[in-house]
Amino acid sequence: MPIIKSAKKRVRVAAKASIRNNRAKRNLREAAKAFYAALASGKADKITIAHQQAVSTIDIAAKKNIIHKNKASRHKSRLNAAIKAMA
């Protein structure tokens, strides 16, 4: 355990950030799973809504530096490719 006051604070801050980052990553995975489930159902309205939510979640994670902007772009590209392959 740290002894210095500022080091103790860094431990607390890092723990909060870790929880926040893990929550955002979990939201990313859940949005992707929901999108692919909607894609499997084949209903256009569900696919559109799930795609919008997945892209929004990816953009939020990239904006908050949880994932790199290039990784976000790659994920969005794969979602779009999946829609095109379905059509």
Backbone as ProteinMPNN parsed JSONL, in Angstrom:
{"seq_chain_A": "MPIIKSAKKRVRVAAKASIRNNRAKRNLREAAKAFYAALASGKADKITIAHQQAVSTIDIAAKKNIIHKNKASRHKSRLNAAIKAMA", "coords_chain_A": {"N_chain_A": [[0.831, -1.186, 0.0], [0.424, 2.251, -0.722], [2.184, 4.944, 0.869], [2.452, 7.675, 0.773], [0.376, 10.55, 0.53], [-0.579, 11.532, -1.966], [-0.101, 9.353, -3.596], [-1.861, 7.508, -2.518], [-4.228, 8.694, -3.296], [-4.01, 8.453, -6.072], [-4.303, 5.717, -6.349], [-6.998, 5.419, -5.645], [-8.213, 6.96, -7.67], [-7.401, 5.592, -9.952], [-8.717, 3.18, -9.57], [-11.403, 3.956, -9.808], [-11.387, 4.818, -12.474], [-10.794, 2.458, -13.768], [-13.094, 0.927, -13.288], [-14.964, 2.506, -14.655], [-13.959, 2.383, -17.292], [-14.117, -0.382, -17.791], [-16.877, -0.707, -17.724], [-17.636, 0.757, -19.973], [-16.391, -0.745, -21.992], [-17.775, -3.136, -21.712], [-20.29, -2.257, -22.487], [-19.756, -1.8, -25.174], [-19.298, -4.419, -26.135], [-21.817, -5.559, -25.605], [-23.46, -4.003, -27.258], [-22.502, -4.732, -29.772], [-23.124, -7.466, -29.784], [-25.913, -7.304, -29.66], [-26.395, -6.084, -32.098], [-25.519, -8.046, -33.954], [-27.287, -10.061, -33.279], [-29.693, -8.896, -34.046], [-29.16, -8.721, -36.727], [-29.124, -11.397, -37.413], [-31.778, -12.0, -37.02], [-32.983, -10.771, -39.148], [-34.772, -8.704, -39.505], [-35.415, -5.577, -40.778], [-35.954, -3.117, -39.465], [-35.16, -3.591, -36.816], [-32.472, -4.111, -37.25], [-31.547, -1.639, -38.181], [-31.941, 0.041, -35.934], [-30.353, -1.259, -34.009], [-27.875, -1.023, -35.25], [-27.472, 1.762, -35.262], [-27.321, 2.219, -32.492], [-25.081, 0.691, -31.833], [-23.038, 1.955, -33.312], [-23.132, 4.467, -32.132], [-22.357, 3.832, -29.501], [-19.764, 2.945, -29.977], [-18.596, 5.303, -30.952], [-18.77, 6.932, -28.679], [-17.072, 5.566, -26.905], [-14.657, 5.886, -28.261], [-14.393, 8.638, -28.215], [-13.992, 9.108, -25.524], [-11.526, 8.052, -25.198], [-11.303, 5.348, -24.62], [-11.165, 3.329, -26.405], [-9.018, 3.256, -29.27], [-9.142, 5.682, -31.931], [-8.821, 4.623, -34.488], [-9.392, 1.954, -34.093], [-12.054, 2.16, -33.438], [-13.055, 3.062, -35.874], [-12.504, 0.84, -37.441], [-14.198, -1.085, -36.272], [-16.721, 0.046, -36.82], [-16.651, -0.064, -39.573], [-16.676, -2.809, -40.0], [-19.21, -3.424, -39.039], [-20.795, -2.112, -40.943], [-20.016, -3.554, -43.206], [-21.067, -6.027, -42.579], [-23.779, -5.51, -42.756], [-23.999, -4.902, -45.471], [-23.263, -7.366, -46.572], [-25.381, -8.872, -45.788], [-27.45, -7.869, -47.313]], "CA_chain_A": [[0.0, 0.0, 0.0], [1.193, 3.491, -0.738], [2.279, 5.687, 2.128], [2.303, 9.094, 0.451], [-1.018, 10.924, 0.352], [-0.915, 11.635, -3.392], [-0.098, 7.995, -4.137], [-3.118, 6.91, -2.088], [-5.271, 9.256, -4.151], [-3.867, 7.865, -7.41], [-4.886, 4.371, -6.274], [-8.448, 5.595, -5.684], [-8.59, 7.462, -8.992], [-7.197, 4.504, -10.917], [-9.776, 2.196, -9.369], [-12.62, 4.509, -10.404], [-11.223, 4.823, -13.929], [-10.857, 1.074, -14.204], [-14.502, 0.554, -13.285], [-15.613, 3.259, -15.73], [-13.498, 1.84, -18.571], [-14.68, -1.722, -17.954], [-18.292, -0.55, -18.033], [-17.733, 1.189, -21.375], [-16.027, -1.88, -22.843], [-18.882, -4.072, -21.642], [-21.336, -1.689, -23.333], [-19.348, -2.048, -26.558], [-19.551, -5.832, -26.449], [-23.255, -5.787, -25.603], [-24.024, -3.369, -28.449], [-22.123, -5.557, -30.922], [-23.917, -8.695, -29.717], [-27.283, -6.948, -30.01], [-26.425, -5.831, -33.539], [-25.43, -9.307, -34.686], [-28.531, -10.785, -33.033], [-30.687, -8.268, -34.913], [-28.799, -9.095, -38.096], [-29.538, -12.781, -37.584], [-33.238, -12.042, -37.093], [-33.33, -10.381, -40.511], [-35.761, -7.624, -39.531], [-34.705, -4.355, -41.167], [-36.093, -2.061, -38.468], [-34.308, -3.939, -35.676], [-31.08, -3.972, -37.682], [-31.239, -0.207, -38.232], [-31.85, 0.564, -34.569], [-29.178, -1.857, -33.361], [-26.686, -0.449, -35.894], [-27.316, 3.119, -34.751], [-26.884, 2.149, -31.105], [-23.714, 0.169, -31.801], [-22.143, 3.006, -33.798], [-23.107, 5.496, -31.097], [-21.55, 3.313, -28.39], [-18.367, 2.939, -30.435], [-18.144, 6.691, -31.008], [-18.609, 7.42, -27.309], [-15.856, 4.956, -26.353], [-13.505, 6.503, -28.916], [-14.308, 10.023, -27.741], [-13.473, 9.076, -24.158], [-10.209, 7.405, -25.273], [-11.331, 3.993, -24.097], [-10.561, 2.622, -27.529], [-8.358, 4.158, -30.209], [-10.062, 6.113, -32.989], [-8.707, 3.705, -35.624], [-10.117, 0.744, -33.715], [-13.465, 2.502, -33.562], [-13.342, 3.096, -37.301], [-12.481, -0.544, -37.916], [-15.418, -1.742, -35.797], [-17.852, 0.571, -37.573], [-16.523, -0.584, -40.932], [-17.102, -4.206, -39.982], [-20.665, -3.433, -38.903], [-21.338, -1.754, -42.251], [-19.759, -4.67, -44.117], [-22.009, -7.088, -42.24], [-25.087, -5.105, -43.311], [-23.92, -5.055, -46.929], [-23.229, -8.796, -46.883], [-26.739, -9.381, -45.552], [-28.317, -7.396, -48.406]], "C_chain_A": [[0.874, 1.249, 0.0], [1.132, 4.21, 0.612], [1.988, 7.165, 1.891], [0.85, 9.391, 0.086], [-1.419, 10.967, -1.124], [-0.938, 10.266, -4.059], [-1.383, 7.257, -3.747], [-4.269, 7.391, -2.973], [-5.202, 8.643, -5.551], [-4.449, 6.454, -7.451], [-6.404, 4.466, -6.367], [-8.918, 6.013, -7.074], [-8.461, 6.363, -10.042], [-8.288, 3.446, -10.789], [-11.086, 2.671, -9.984], [-12.545, 4.459, -11.925], [-11.335, 3.422, -14.489], [-12.306, 0.596, -14.285], [-15.23, 1.222, -14.448], [-15.238, 2.691, -17.101], [-14.073, 0.455, -18.828], [-16.16, -1.667, -18.304], [-18.468, -0.157, -19.501], [-17.385, 0.056, -22.332], [-17.137, -2.924, -22.855], [-20.041, -3.572, -22.51], [-21.021, -1.897, -24.806], [-19.681, -3.476, -26.964], [-21.048, -6.117, -26.53], [-23.916, -5.193, -26.836], [-23.714, -4.196, -29.691], [-22.941, -6.842, -30.944], [-25.365, -8.422, -30.116], [-27.414, -6.712, -31.505], [-26.415, -7.138, -34.316], [-26.665, -10.18, -34.451], [-29.644, -10.225, -33.911], [-30.437, -8.639, -36.363], [-29.258, -10.517, -38.389], [-31.06, -12.9, -37.692], [-33.734, -11.635, -38.47], [-34.355, -9.274, -40.613], [-35.047, -6.288, -39.721], [-34.791, -3.274, -40.102], [-35.231, -2.326, -37.24], [-32.836, -3.759, -36.026], [-30.672, -2.509, -37.671], [-31.042, 0.373, -36.838], [-30.602, 0.038, -33.872], [-27.891, -1.293, -33.941], [-26.427, 0.959, -35.366], [-26.796, 3.113, -33.321], [-25.448, 1.661, -31.001], [-22.72, 1.234, -32.239], [-22.021, 4.119, -32.76], [-22.232, 5.072, -29.921], [-20.07, 3.313, -28.746], [-17.812, 4.354, -30.447], [-17.897, 7.268, -29.615], [-17.323, 6.869, -26.695], [-14.61, 5.579, -26.973], [-13.3, 7.923, -28.421], [-13.689, 10.094, -26.347], [-12.127, 8.364, -24.051], [-10.182, 6.037, -24.6], [-10.819, 3.039, -25.159], [-9.973, 3.668, -28.472], [-9.313, 4.506, -31.343], [-9.993, 5.191, -34.201], [-9.436, 2.388, -35.336], [-11.613, 0.986, -33.835], [-13.88, 2.498, -35.029], [-13.407, 1.683, -37.875], [-13.758, -1.284, -37.506], [-16.633, -1.271, -36.596], [-17.833, 0.049, -39.008], [-16.998, -2.028, -41.004], [-18.617, -4.331, -39.824], [-21.322, -3.125, -40.243], [-21.158, -2.876, -43.256], [-20.728, -5.814, -43.85], [-23.392, -6.779, -42.8], [-25.081, -5.312, -44.825], [-23.924, -6.521, -47.338], [-24.617, -9.414, -46.724], [-27.654, -9.033, -46.725], [-27.946, -7.977, -49.722]], "O_chain_A": [[1.925, 1.291, 0.64], [0.169, 4.093, 1.37], [1.352, 7.822, 2.716], [0.184, 8.594, -0.576], [-2.493, 10.485, -1.486], [-1.713, 10.043, -4.99], [-1.928, 6.482, -4.533], [-5.154, 6.622, -3.347], [-6.238, 8.347, -6.146], [-5.019, 6.042, -8.461], [-7.032, 3.686, -7.082], [-9.902, 5.483, -7.59], [-9.317, 6.226, -10.916], [-8.731, 2.882, -11.79], [-11.802, 1.888, -10.608], [-13.519, 4.101, -12.588], [-11.904, 3.218, -15.561], [-12.692, -0.065, -15.249], [-16.018, 0.581, -15.143], [-16.098, 2.536, -17.968], [-14.473, 0.145, -19.951], [-16.646, -2.481, -19.089], [-19.346, -0.68, -20.188], [-18.022, -0.087, -23.376], [-17.411, -3.529, -23.892], [-20.697, -4.363, -23.188], [-21.925, -2.145, -25.604], [-20.278, -3.708, -28.016], [-21.497, -6.836, -27.423], [-24.827, -5.795, -27.404], [-24.567, -4.346, -30.566], [-23.402, -7.264, -32.004], [-25.975, -9.218, -30.83], [-28.414, -7.089, -32.115], [-27.214, -7.321, -35.235], [-27.049, -10.954, -35.328], [-30.447, -10.981, -34.458], [-31.374, -8.846, -37.134], [-29.728, -10.808, -39.49], [-31.572, -13.791, -38.371], [-34.784, -12.098, -38.916], [-34.774, -8.933, -41.719], [-34.184, -5.915, -38.926], [-33.806, -2.578, -39.854], [-34.638, -1.402, -36.682], [-32.046, -3.309, -35.197], [-29.584, -2.167, -37.209], [-30.087, 1.111, -36.594], [-29.88, 0.794, -33.223], [-26.916, -1.101, -33.214], [-25.287, 1.308, -35.058], [-25.927, 3.912, -32.973], [-24.681, 2.157, -30.176], [-21.675, 1.403, -31.612], [-20.933, 4.65, -32.537], [-21.453, 5.874, -29.406], [-19.224, 3.643, -27.914], [-16.686, 4.585, -30.004], [-16.933, 8.002, -29.401], [-16.574, 7.6, -26.046], [-13.611, 5.779, -26.283], [-12.166, 8.363, -28.23], [-12.952, 11.029, -26.032], [-11.642, 8.104, -22.95], [-9.151, 5.62, -24.072], [-10.129, 2.065, -24.857], [-10.389, 4.826, -28.464], [-10.193, 3.715, -31.68], [-11.003, 4.993, -34.877], [-10.024, 1.788, -36.235], [-12.354, 0.111, -34.285], [-14.942, 1.982, -35.377], [-14.269, 1.379, -38.699], [-14.332, -2.024, -38.304], [-17.47, -2.078, -37.0], [-18.881, -0.244, -39.583], [-17.652, -2.421, -41.97], [-19.236, -5.226, -40.398], [-22.282, -3.786, -40.638], [-22.046, -3.128, -44.071], [-21.163, -6.494, -44.78], [-24.095, -7.677, -43.264], [-26.042, -5.834, -45.391], [-24.528, -6.879, -48.349], [-24.978, -10.354, -47.432], [-28.533, -9.817, -47.084], [-28.582, -7.674, -50.732]]}, "name": "protein", "num_of_chains": 1, "seq": "MPIIKSAKKRVRVAAKASIRNNRAKRNLREAAKAFYAALASGKADKITIAHQQAVSTIDIAAKKNIIHKNKASRHKSRLNAAIKAMA"}
